[in-house]
């Protein structure tokens, strides 16, 4: 019987085997512990997820509808400048003043809130869930901005966003009052110009009346008759009376040349005396008128000067108020800055428009369930493989 000869078995070195068989050869002996580790890791990841404080997020968006401080989007402002101004206004919301105002509105300590742009974030874990981290996000190349608040309490996060948006809307009151102040300043300027022009005319009249009064005083000192005073000779009533007096005097002289008594002569004498009394009364009234005109012009000039001074003070006060209000765009201690000059200054502008009211995301943003599960499984898998390897090292040969 013939014997069949088999070729000798060829031993292939492990390093030259295909990758998959090598990997399976390494993993399969430890599969049981690796699967057990994955299960334990998954359970641990779930436990960590359950025990970790959930972070909820609320959001709200707004639009910069127009630029404040009287800066409008016209051809004098290029798009890049306008964009930078809008971005600066959005980012300026994050401030210590805004944090303080929001804390007051929500009745929580300032330390319970943090603007993450410049503050160290507050810890959201613990029993106190009335804490939040706030971020103002400016949408690139846009006028849109977003207020984001994260807190352990979803309702508190929403209240924080609402409070920030409410305080931002107060910028509209500031801008509205700035516009009113600007209009009032322009009106003051126009009114002051008209008063100054009128005051100049009154001042010229006052100088003229002062000169007339000095001339009148000098005339009275000379004991001359007032009916010949230069300022009175052009008065039509006085001219008429003087003409009548001359005519009656002529008639009286003619009658007196023929008779020294008689009814006709007495009548003409009485008429002359009456005309003389009328002339004296009229000239006395004209003199009083000159005195009164001076007093009136002086009083009118003083009144106009006072009006000018009041307008200057009003403009100065409005300028101070404008500066104080303008500071409100960067300083959110708005209760002091919003005191109006008077009760009529209550209009609002539309610098900021609320686009989306505050809303809470349906799921917590931290921790991530998928991430915790994945990390638990990976760590459990690694732990199972490590335990299996250690056990193999110490297993008797």
C-alpha positions in Angstrom: 0.0 0.0 0.0 1.4 3.3 -1.1 1.6 6.2 1.4 0.5 9.7 0.3 3.0 12.3 1.3 1.6 15.7 2.6 3.7 18.8 2.3 5.0 20.1 5.6 2.8 22.8 7.3 4.1 26.3 6.6 4.1 28.6 9.6 3.1 32.2 8.7 4.5 34.8 11.1 1.9 36.8 13.0 3.2 40.1 11.7 2.5 38.9 8.1 -1.1 37.8 8.7 -4.0 40.0 7.3 -5.1 42.8 9.6 -8.6 41.6 10.3 -7.7 38.1 11.4 -4.9 39.6 13.6 -7.4 42.1 15.1 -10.0 39.3 15.7 -7.3 37.1 17.2 -6.5 39.8 19.7 -10.0 40.9 20.6 -12.0 37.6 20.6 -10.3 36.1 23.6 -11.2 39.2 25.6 -14.7 39.7 24.1 -16.6 38.6 27.3 -14.9 41.1 29.6 -15.0 43.9 26.9 -18.8 43.4 26.5 -19.2 43.4 30.3 -17.1 46.6 30.5 -19.2 48.3 27.8 -22.4 47.4 29.7 -21.0 48.7 33.0 -19.6 51.9 31.2 -23.0 52.5 29.6 -24.7 52.2 33.0 -22.1 54.5 34.5 -22.6 57.0 31.7 -26.3 57.0 32.2 -25.8 57.5 35.9 -23.5 60.4 35.3 -26.0 61.9 32.9 -28.8 61.6 35.5 -26.8 63.0 38.4 -25.3 65.9 36.4 -27.2 69.3 36.7 -29.0 70.0 33.5 -28.2 73.3 31.8 -31.2 74.8 29.9 -30.8 77.5 27.3 -33.2 80.3 26.4 -32.9 82.7 23.5 -34.3 85.9 22.1 -33.3 88.0 19.1 -33.4 91.6 18.3 -32.7 93.9 15.3 -30.8 97.2 15.2 -33.4 99.2 13.2 -31.5 102.5 13.1 -28.4 104.0 14.5 -28.6 106.2 17.6 -27.1 109.6 18.4 -28.7 111.1 15.3 -26.5 109.0 13.0 -28.6 107.8 10.1 -27.8 105.5 7.2 -27.3 107.9 4.4 -24.7 108.4 1.7 -22.3 110.1 4.1 -21.9 106.8 6.0 -20.4 103.9 4.1 -21.7 100.4 4.7 -18.6 99.3 6.5 -18.8 102.2 9.0 -22.5 101.5 9.6 -21.8 97.8 10.1 -19.1 98.6 12.7 -21.4 100.9 14.5 -24.2 98.3 14.6 -21.8 95.6 15.8 -20.4 97.9 18.5 -23.9 98.8 19.7 -24.9 95.1 19.9 -21.7 94.1 21.8 -22.0 97.1 24.1 -25.1 95.4 25.7 -22.8 93.2 27.7 -21.9 95.5 30.6 -21.8 95.7 34.4 -24.6 98.2 34.3 -26.9 95.9 32.3 -26.1 93.0 34.6 -27.0 95.2 37.6 -30.3 96.4 36.1 -31.3 92.8 35.1 -30.4 91.5 38.6 -32.6 94.3 40.1 -35.4 93.4 37.8 -35.2 89.7 38.7 -34.6 90.4 42.4 -31.4 88.3 42.5 -27.8 89.3 43.5 -25.5 90.6 40.8 -23.2 87.7 41.5 -25.9 85.3 40.3 -25.5 86.6 36.7 -22.5 86.7 34.4 -21.9 88.1 30.9 -19.5 85.5 29.6 -17.9 88.1 27.2 -16.1 89.7 30.2 -17.2 87.8 33.3 -16.1 84.5 34.7 -19.1 82.2 34.2 -21.1 81.4 37.3 -21.5 77.8 38.5 -24.9 76.5 37.5 -24.7 73.3 39.7 -26.0 73.3 43.3 -29.2 74.0 45.1 -29.5 77.6 43.9 -31.0 77.4 40.4 -31.5 81.2 40.1 -28.2 81.8 38.4 -27.5 82.3 34.7 -24.7 82.9 32.2 -25.6 85.4 29.5 -24.1 85.9 26.1 -24.8 88.5 23.4 -24.2 87.2 19.9 -23.9 89.5 17.0 -24.8 87.9 13.7 -22.0 88.5 11.2 -22.6 91.1 8.5 -26.1 91.6 9.8 -28.1 93.9 12.1 -29.4 90.9 14.1 -28.3 90.1 17.6 -29.2 87.2 19.9 -29.5 87.1 23.7 -28.6 83.7 25.1 -29.0 82.7 28.7 -28.1 79.3 30.3 -29.4 78.3 33.7 -30.3 75.2 35.6 -33.9 76.5 35.6 -35.4 76.8 32.1 -38.0 79.4 33.3 -35.3 81.5 35.0 -33.2 81.4 31.8 -36.3 82.7 29.9 -36.9 85.4 32.5 -33.2 86.5 32.1 -33.6 86.9 28.3 -36.9 88.7 28.8 -35.2 91.1 31.2 -32.3 91.8 28.9 -34.6 92.5 26.0 -36.8 94.8 28.2 -33.8 96.8 29.3 -32.6 97.0 25.7 -35.9 98.4 24.7 -35.3 101.3 27.1 -32.7 102.4 24.6 -35.6 103.4 22.4 -36.8 105.8 25.1 -33.3 107.3 25.3 -33.1 107.7 21.5 -36.6 109.2 21.4 -35.7 111.8 24.0 -32.4 112.6 22.3 -34.4 113.3 19.2 -36.8 115.5 21.2 -33.9 117.4 22.7 -32.3 117.9 19.3 -35.6 119.3 18.0 -35.9 121.5 21.1 -32.4 122.8 20.6 -33.1 123.7 17.0 -36.3 125.5 18.1 -34.4 127.4 20.8 -31.8 128.4 18.2 -34.5 129.8 15.8 -36.3 131.5 18.6 -33.1 133.1 20.0 -32.2 134.5 16.6 -35.7 136.1 16.3 -35.5 137.5 19.8 -32.0 138.8 19.2 -33.1 140.6 16.1 -36.1 142.2 17.9 -33.9 143.1 20.8 -31.6 145.0 18.4 -34.5 147.0 17.1 -35.8 147.8 20.6 -32.3 148.8 21.6 -32.1 151.3 18.8 -35.5 152.7 19.8 -34.4 152.9 23.4 -31.3 154.9 22.4 -33.5 157.3 20.4 -35.9 157.8 23.3 -33.0 158.4 25.7 -31.7 161.1 23.4 -35.1 162.7 23.2 -35.5 162.7 27.0 -32.1 164.4 27.4 -33.0 167.0 24.8 -36.4 167.5 26.5 -34.8 167.9 29.9 -32.4 170.5 28.5 -35.4 172.3 26.7 -37.4 172.5 29.9 -34.4 173.9 31.8 -34.3 176.8 29.3 -38.0 177.6 30.2 -38.9 177.5 26.5 -42.4 176.7 25.4 -43.0 173.0 24.8 -45.0 173.7 21.6 -41.8 174.7 19.9 -39.9 171.5 21.0 -38.4 170.0 17.8 -39.8 166.5 18.4 -43.3 167.9 18.8 -43.5 170.4 15.9 -44.4 167.5 13.5 -47.4 166.4 15.5 -50.4 167.1 13.3 -52.8 167.9 16.2 -50.4 170.4 17.7 -49.8 172.0 14.3 -53.6 172.3 13.8 -54.1 173.9 17.3 -51.2 176.3 16.7 -52.7 177.3 13.4 -56.1 177.9 14.9 -54.4 179.9 17.7 -52.6 182.1 15.3 -55.8 182.8 13.3 -57.8 183.6 16.5 -55.0 185.7 17.8 -55.1 187.7 14.6 -58.8 188.2 14.9 -58.4 189.2 18.5 -55.7 191.8 17.6 -57.9 193.2 14.9 -60.9 193.6 17.2 -58.7 194.9 20.1 -57.4 197.6 17.8 -60.9 199.0 17.4 -62.3 198.4 20.8 -61.1 197.7 24.3 -64.2 195.9 25.5 -67.3 194.2 24.2 -68.7 190.8 23.8 -66.9 190.0 20.6 -63.5 190.8 22.1 -64.3 188.8 25.2 -65.3 185.9 23.1 -62.1 185.9 21.1 -60.1 186.1 24.3 -61.9 183.1 25.8 -61.3 181.2 22.5 -57.6 182.1 22.7 -57.3 180.9 26.3 -59.1 177.7 25.4 -56.7 177.0 22.5 -53.8 177.8 24.8 -55.0 175.3 27.3 -55.4 172.7 24.6 -51.9 173.3 23.3 -50.4 173.1 26.8 -52.3 170.0 27.7 -51.3 168.3 24.4 -47.6 169.3 24.8 -47.7 168.0 28.3 -49.1 164.7 27.1 -46.5 164.5 24.4 -43.7 165.0 27.0 -45.2 162.3 29.1 -45.3 160.1 26.0 -41.6 160.6 25.4 -40.9 159.6 29.1 -43.2 156.6 28.8 -41.7 155.5 25.5 -38.3 155.4 27.1 -39.6 153.3 30.0 -41.5 151.0 27.7 -38.5 150.4 25.5 -36.2 149.8 28.5 -38.7 147.3 29.9 -39.1 145.6 26.6 -35.4 145.4 26.1 -34.9 143.9 29.6 -37.7 141.4 28.9 -36.1 140.3 25.6 -32.6 140.0 27.2 -34.1 137.9 29.9 -35.8 135.7 27.3 -32.5 135.3 25.5 -30.8 134.4 28.8 -33.5 131.8 29.6 -33.1 130.3 26.1 -29.4 130.0 26.6 -29.9 128.3 30.0 -32.5 126.0 28.5 -30.1 125.1 25.7 -27.3 124.4 28.2 -29.6 122.2 30.3 -30.7 120.4 27.2 -27.1 119.9 26.1 -26.3 118.4 29.6 -29.4 116.2 29.4 -28.4 115.0 25.9 -24.9 114.0 27.1 -26.3 112.2 30.1 -28.9 110.4 27.9 -26.3 109.4 25.3 -24.2 107.8 28.0 -27.1 105.5 28.6 -26.2 103.6 25.4 -23.1 102.3 27.2 -24.1 102.8 30.8 -27.3 100.9 31.8 -28.0 102.8 35.0 -31.0 104.0 33.0 -33.2 105.0 35.9 -31.0 108.1 36.5 -30.4 108.8 32.8 -34.1 108.6 31.8 -35.3 111.5 34.0 -37.0 113.7 31.4 -36.5 117.5 31.2 -40.2 117.9 31.4 -43.3 115.7 31.3 -43.8 116.3 27.5 -40.6 114.5 26.6 -41.9 110.9 26.5 -41.6 109.8 22.9 -39.6 106.7 21.8 -37.5 105.9 18.7 -37.1 102.5 17.1 -33.4 101.9 17.5 -34.0 98.3 18.6 -36.8 96.1 17.5 -37.6 92.8 19.2 -37.6 90.1 16.5 -38.1 86.9 18.6 -39.5 86.9 22.2 -37.7 84.8 24.7 -38.1 81.1 24.3 -36.5 78.0 25.9 -35.0 75.2 23.9 -36.9 71.9 24.3 -33.9 69.9 25.5 -31.0 70.7 27.9 -27.9 71.8 26.1 -25.7 70.3 28.8 -24.8 67.5 29.5 -25.1 65.7 26.2 -26.9 62.3 26.5 -25.2 60.9 23.4 -21.7 62.1 24.5 -22.1 60.6 28.0 -23.3 57.3 26.6 -20.5 57.2 24.1 -17.8 58.1 26.7 -19.2 55.5 29.1 -19.2 52.7 26.4 -15.6 53.6 25.3 -14.3 53.8 28.8 -16.1 50.6 29.8 -14.7 48.8 26.6 -11.2 50.0 27.4 -11.5 49.0 31.1 -12.8 45.5 30.0 -9.9 45.1 27.6 -7.4 46.2 30.2 -8.8 43.8 32.9 -8.7 41.0 30.4 -5.1 41.7 29.5 -4.0 41.9 33.1 -5.8 38.6 33.8 -4.0 36.9 30.8 -0.6 38.1 32.2 -1.3 36.5 35.6 -3.0 33.3 34.3 -0.9 30.1 34.9 0.8 28.7 31.8 
